[in-house]
């Protein structure tokens, strides 16, 4: 059953410093999909550099054009923080409040990334223990810096979690499920390591709807370049809709499936503070932006600016919606 969580206000964002990128060619955007690969298919950013092609869906592109992006971007947590990590930190406590789990539970954070959700679990849930699993050493390094020894951080993938059967009571993943190559297999593995009558839960961005900071970008990009739809998360990730999430968890044999929306505000002091994270090269939209030549990127920048709801004082107030899902592991 779908529900709704009231939106809450958020602090105004800080401005992120731009990160330069080498000339990569238009289809260097194929590199962005390696976030999915490196998140849960076990492909290392460093090892990928030696390959001859990169892939986007079923399409292949020359890897030579994206080597600079791959050799650095996917091993650094800071561009992720500047682009979307800061917003994910606001979603995490609202997600946990919705779950309403009692104290003393053993938690697992699958795809813990830079540690936003793991830190929120420690701060808000009085857990008996928290384990974070993440394949990227770069993200693990950032997570260790962010949360220290409060969470046991392990390297691993969703398809092969480094835990025994029924080792945790609650398994969660934040903003990860759509990047997993086989979500059904991931849920089966999460259920394996979770105790009977335990909880499996996740949240994903509403890419096709109210993840507005990305939606304005992609709608403008597709207007100028219809091929950009191949990178648009709203088109690529049908799982990020409430009906699809409910179906996925129900088909996994889980019980008491519930779905709810979580809205946060994403405020920007001016257009530059909105645009600069797109120059960081990390994630499908920034990678696409940095694959364009300067003139084309300028046209995209102008169209995005024309379409954004910019206030008379220059500020921009947007909404970022995430869809959350929870279910019970059969007893």
VEXDREN-2710 file (C-alpha; in Angstrom, 1 decimal):
% VEXDREN-2710
k/r/px/py/pz
1/UNK/0.0/0.0/0.0
2/UNK/1.4/3.4/-1.0
3/UNK/1.7/6.1/1.7
4/UNK/3.1/9.6/2.0
5/UNK/5.5/11.3/4.3
6/UNK/5.1/15.0/4.8
7/UNK/8.0/17.0/3.2
8/UNK/10.3/18.9/5.6
9/UNK/12.5/21.9/4.9
10/UNK/16.2/21.6/4.4
11/UNK/19.2/23.9/4.8
12/UNK/20.5/25.8/1.8
13/UNK/23.2/23.9/0.0
14/UNK/26.8/24.9/-0.1
15/UNK/28.5/25.6/-3.4
16/UNK/30.7/22.9/-4.8
17/UNK/33.9/23.6/-6.6
18/UNK/34.0/22.6/-10.3
19/UNK/36.2/19.7/-11.4
20/UNK/37.8/19.9/-14.8
21/UNK/37.7/17.0/-17.2
22/UNK/39.7/16.2/-20.3
23/UNK/38.0/16.2/-23.7
24/UNK/36.3/12.9/-23.8
25/UNK/33.9/13.0/-26.8
26/UNK/30.2/12.9/-26.8
27/UNK/29.7/9.3/-25.9
28/UNK/32.1/9.4/-23.0
29/UNK/28.8/9.5/-21.1
30/UNK/28.9/5.7/-21.3
31/UNK/31.4/5.9/-18.4
32/UNK/28.5/7.0/-16.1
33/UNK/27.0/3.6/-16.3
34/UNK/30.1/2.2/-14.7
35/UNK/28.7/3.6/-11.4
36/UNK/26.3/0.7/-11.7
37/UNK/29.0/-1.7/-12.6
38/UNK/31.4/-0.7/-9.9
39/UNK/28.6/-0.5/-7.3
40/UNK/27.4/-4.1/-7.5
41/UNK/28.8/-6.1/-10.4
42/UNK/32.3/-6.4/-8.9
43/UNK/34.0/-4.4/-11.7
44/UNK/36.9/-2.3/-10.5
45/UNK/37.3/1.3/-11.8
46/UNK/41.0/0.7/-12.2
47/UNK/40.6/-2.6/-14.0
48/UNK/38.0/-1.1/-16.3
49/UNK/40.5/1.4/-17.6
50/UNK/42.3/-1.3/-19.6
51/UNK/39.2/-2.4/-21.4
52/UNK/38.5/-1.3/-25.0
53/UNK/34.8/-0.5/-24.6
54/UNK/32.3/0.8/-22.1
55/UNK/28.6/0.0/-22.0
56/UNK/25.3/1.8/-21.6
57/UNK/22.4/-0.6/-21.5
58/UNK/23.0/-2.8/-24.5
59/UNK/25.2/-0.3/-26.4
60/UNK/29.0/-0.2/-26.4
61/UNK/31.3/2.8/-26.7
62/UNK/35.0/3.4/-27.0
63/UNK/36.6/3.2/-23.6
64/UNK/39.6/5.2/-24.7
65/UNK/37.5/8.3/-24.5
66/UNK/36.6/7.8/-20.8
67/UNK/39.8/6.6/-19.3
68/UNK/40.5/9.9/-17.5
69/UNK/37.0/9.8/-16.0
70/UNK/37.2/6.2/-15.0
71/UNK/40.7/6.3/-13.5
72/UNK/39.8/8.9/-10.9
73/UNK/36.1/9.8/-10.7
74/UNK/34.7/6.5/-9.5
75/UNK/37.2/6.2/-6.7
76/UNK/36.5/9.5/-5.1
77/UNK/33.6/10.2/-2.7
78/UNK/33.8/14.0/-2.8
79/UNK/32.2/14.6/-6.2
80/UNK/29.3/12.3/-5.1
81/UNK/28.9/14.3/-2.0
82/UNK/28.7/17.6/-3.9
83/UNK/26.3/16.3/-6.5
84/UNK/23.8/14.1/-4.5
85/UNK/25.4/12.8/-1.3
86/UNK/24.4/15.9/0.7
87/UNK/20.8/15.3/-0.2
88/UNK/20.9/11.6/0.5
89/UNK/21.9/12.5/4.1
90/UNK/18.6/14.3/4.5
91/UNK/16.6/11.4/3.2
92/UNK/18.2/8.8/5.5
93/UNK/16.8/9.9/8.9
94/UNK/13.3/10.4/7.4
95/UNK/13.5/6.9/6.0
96/UNK/14.5/5.5/9.4
97/UNK/11.7/7.4/11.1
98/UNK/9.3/5.7/8.7
99/UNK/10.7/2.3/9.5
100/UNK/10.3/2.9/13.2
101/UNK/12.5/0.0/14.3
102/UNK/13.0/-0.6/18.0
103/UNK/16.4/-0.3/19.7
104/UNK/18.8/-3.1/19.9
105/UNK/18.5/-4.4/16.4
106/UNK/21.4/-5.7/14.2
107/UNK/21.5/-3.6/11.0
108/UNK/23.0/-4.2/7.6
109/UNK/23.5/-1.3/5.1
110/UNK/24.0/-2.7/1.6
111/UNK/25.9/-0.4/-0.7
112/UNK/26.7/1.9/2.2
113/UNK/28.7/4.2/-0.1
114/UNK/30.1/7.2/1.8
115/UNK/28.2/6.2/5.0
116/UNK/25.2/8.5/5.0
117/UNK/22.6/5.9/5.9
118/UNK/24.9/3.9/8.2
119/UNK/25.7/7.1/10.2
120/UNK/22.0/7.9/10.5
121/UNK/21.3/4.4/11.8
122/UNK/23.9/4.9/14.5
123/UNK/22.6/8.3/15.4
124/UNK/18.8/7.6/15.4
125/UNK/18.2/3.9/15.9
126/UNK/20.2/2.7/19.0
127/UNK/21.4/-0.3/17.1
128/UNK/23.1/-3.3/18.7
129/UNK/25.4/-3.3/15.7
130/UNK/25.7/-1.8/12.2
131/UNK/27.5/-3.5/9.2
132/UNK/28.1/-1.6/6.0
133/UNK/28.9/-3.5/2.8
134/UNK/30.4/-1.6/-0.2
135/UNK/32.5/-2.8/-3.2
136/UNK/34.3/0.5/-3.9
137/UNK/37.4/1.1/-1.8
138/UNK/37.2/4.8/-2.6
139/UNK/33.7/5.0/-1.1
140/UNK/34.8/2.8/1.9
141/UNK/37.7/5.2/2.5
142/UNK/35.3/8.2/2.6
143/UNK/32.9/6.2/4.8
144/UNK/35.7/5.4/7.3
145/UNK/36.5/9.1/7.4
146/UNK/32.9/10.0/8.0
147/UNK/31.9/7.4/10.6
148/UNK/35.1/6.0/12.0
149/UNK/34.7/2.7/13.9
150/UNK/31.0/3.2/14.7
151/UNK/30.2/0.9/11.8
152/UNK/31.9/-2.4/10.7
153/UNK/32.7/-1.7/7.1
154/UNK/33.2/-4.6/4.7
155/UNK/34.0/-4.8/1.0
156/UNK/31.5/-6.9/-0.9
157/UNK/28.7/-6.9/-3.3
158/UNK/24.9/-7.3/-3.1
159/UNK/25.1/-10.6/-5.0
160/UNK/27.5/-12.1/-2.4
161/UNK/27.2/-10.5/1.0
162/UNK/30.1/-11.4/3.3
163/UNK/27.7/-12.4/6.1
164/UNK/26.3/-15.7/7.4
165/UNK/22.6/-16.7/7.4
166/UNK/20.3/-14.7/9.6
167/UNK/23.2/-12.6/10.9
168/UNK/21.2/-9.3/11.0
169/UNK/17.7/-8.2/11.9
170/UNK/17.3/-5.3/9.4
171/UNK/18.8/-5.1/6.0
172/UNK/18.5/-1.7/4.2
173/UNK/19.9/-0.1/1.1
174/UNK/19.8/3.6/0.2
175/UNK/19.8/4.9/-3.4
176/UNK/21.4/1.6/-4.6
177/UNK/18.7/-0.9/-5.7
178/UNK/18.3/0.6/-9.2
179/UNK/22.0/0.1/-9.9
180/UNK/22.0/-3.5/-9.0
181/UNK/22.2/-5.7/-12.1
182/UNK/19.8/-8.3/-10.7
183/UNK/17.6/-6.8/-8.0
184/UNK/15.8/-10.2/-7.5
185/UNK/19.1/-11.9/-6.6
186/UNK/20.1/-9.0/-4.4
187/UNK/16.8/-9.2/-2.4
188/UNK/17.3/-13.0/-2.1
189/UNK/20.8/-12.5/-0.7
190/UNK/19.6/-9.8/1.7
191/UNK/16.8/-12.1/2.9
192/UNK/19.3/-14.9/3.5
193/UNK/21.4/-12.8/5.9
194/UNK/18.3/-11.4/7.7
195/UNK/16.5/-13.2/10.5
196/UNK/13.1/-14.7/10.1
197/UNK/10.4/-11.9/10.5
198/UNK/13.2/-9.4/10.1
199/UNK/12.9/-6.3/7.8
200/UNK/14.1/-5.6/4.3
201/UNK/13.8/-2.0/3.2
202/UNK/15.2/0.4/0.7
203/UNK/14.7/3.8/-0.9
204/UNK/15.4/5.1/-4.4
205/UNK/15.2/8.5/-6.1
206/UNK/12.0/9.3/-8.0
207/UNK/14.0/9.9/-11.2
208/UNK/11.1/10.1/-13.5
209/UNK/9.1/12.5/-11.3
210/UNK/10.1/14.7/-8.5
211/UNK/13.9/14.3/-8.2
212/UNK/13.7/17.8/-9.7
213/UNK/17.4/18.8/-9.7
214/UNK/18.0/15.9/-12.1
215/UNK/14.7/16.1/-13.9
216/UNK/15.3/19.7/-15.1
217/UNK/18.7/18.8/-16.4
218/UNK/17.6/15.7/-18.3
219/UNK/14.4/17.3/-19.8
220/UNK/16.6/20.1/-21.2
221/UNK/19.3/17.7/-22.4
222/UNK/16.8/15.5/-24.3
223/UNK/15.3/18.6/-25.9
224/UNK/18.7/19.5/-27.3
225/UNK/19.9/15.9/-27.9
226/UNK/17.3/13.1/-28.1
227/UNK/20.0/10.5/-27.7
228/UNK/20.6/11.8/-24.1
229/UNK/17.5/9.8/-23.1
230/UNK/19.9/6.8/-23.0
231/UNK/21.5/8.3/-19.8
232/UNK/18.3/9.7/-18.3
233/UNK/17.7/7.7/-15.0
234/UNK/14.0/8.4/-15.3
235/UNK/13.9/6.3/-18.5
236/UNK/16.5/3.7/-17.5
237/UNK/15.2/2.8/-14.1
238/UNK/11.5/1.8/-14.2
239/UNK/12.1/0.2/-10.8
240/UNK/12.2/3.6/-9.3
241/UNK/8.4/3.9/-9.3
242/UNK/6.1/2.8/-6.4
243/UNK/4.2/0.2/-8.3
244/UNK/7.4/-1.4/-9.6
245/UNK/9.0/-1.5/-6.1
246/UNK/5.9/-3.1/-4.6
247/UNK/5.9/-5.7/-7.3
248/UNK/9.6/-6.4/-6.9
249/UNK/9.3/-7.1/-3.2
250/UNK/6.1/-9.1/-3.5
251/UNK/7.6/-11.3/-6.2
252/UNK/10.6/-11.9/-3.9
253/UNK/8.3/-13.7/-1.6
254/UNK/8.4/-11.0/1.1
255/UNK/5.4/-10.2/3.3
256/UNK/3.7/-7.0/4.4
257/UNK/5.1/-4.9/1.6
258/UNK/4.6/-1.1/2.0
259/UNK/5.7/1.8/-0.1
260/UNK/5.8/5.5/0.8
261/UNK/7.2/8.7/-0.6
262/UNK/9.8/10.9/1.2
263/UNK/10.2/14.5/0.1
264/UNK/13.0/16.9/1.0
265/UNK/13.8/20.4/-0.2
266/UNK/16.9/21.0/-2.3
267/UNK/17.5/24.7/-2.0
268/UNK/20.2/26.6/-4.0
269/UNK/21.3/30.1/-3.3
270/UNK/21.7/30.8/-7.0
271/UNK/22.0/29.1/-10.4
272/UNK/25.7/28.6/-10.1
273/UNK/25.3/26.6/-6.9
274/UNK/22.8/24.4/-8.8
275/UNK/25.0/24.0/-11.9
276/UNK/28.5/23.5/-10.4
277/UNK/27.9/19.9/-9.2
278/UNK/27.1/18.9/-12.8
279/UNK/30.7/19.8/-13.7
280/UNK/32.1/17.2/-11.3
281/UNK/31.9/14.4/-13.8
282/UNK/30.4/11.8/-11.4
283/UNK/27.1/10.3/-12.1
284/UNK/25.2/10.0/-15.4
285/UNK/24.2/13.7/-15.6
286/UNK/27.6/15.2/-14.7
287/UNK/29.4/12.7/-16.9
288/UNK/27.1/13.7/-19.8
289/UNK/27.6/17.4/-19.2
290/UNK/31.4/17.0/-19.2
291/UNK/31.3/14.9/-22.4
292/UNK/30.0/17.9/-24.3
293/UNK/32.1/20.5/-26.0
294/UNK/32.1/23.9/-24.3
295/UNK/29.6/25.5/-26.7
296/UNK/27.1/22.6/-26.5
297/UNK/27.4/22.6/-22.7
298/UNK/26.7/26.3/-22.7
299/UNK/23.5/25.8/-24.7
300/UNK/22.4/23.1/-22.2
301/UNK/23.3/25.4/-19.3
302/UNK/21.2/28.2/-20.8
303/UNK/18.2/26.0/-21.4
304/UNK/18.3/24.5/-17.9
305/UNK/18.5/28.0/-16.5
306/UNK/15.6/29.3/-18.5
307/UNK/13.4/26.4/-17.3
308/UNK/14.3/26.5/-13.6
309/UNK/11.9/28.3/-11.1
310/UNK/14.4/31.0/-10.2
311/UNK/13.1/33.4/-7.5
312/UNK/13.5/37.1/-7.9
313/UNK/16.4/37.0/-5.4
314/UNK/18.2/34.4/-7.6
315/UNK/17.5/31.4/-5.3
316/UNK/16.1/28.1/-6.5
317/UNK/13.8/25.9/-4.4
318/UNK/13.3/22.4/-5.7
319/UNK/11.9/19.1/-4.3
320/UNK/13.7/15.8/-4.2
321/UNK/11.4/12.8/-3.8
322/UNK/12.5/9.3/-2.9
323/UNK/10.4/6.2/-2.9
324/UNK/10.8/4.0/0.1
325/UNK/9.8/0.3/0.4
326/UNK/9.7/-2.1/3.3
327/UNK/8.8/-5.8/3.8
328/UNK/9.0/-8.7/6.2
329/UNK/11.2/-11.8/5.8
330/UNK/8.9/-14.8/6.1
331/UNK/9.2/-16.6/9.4
END
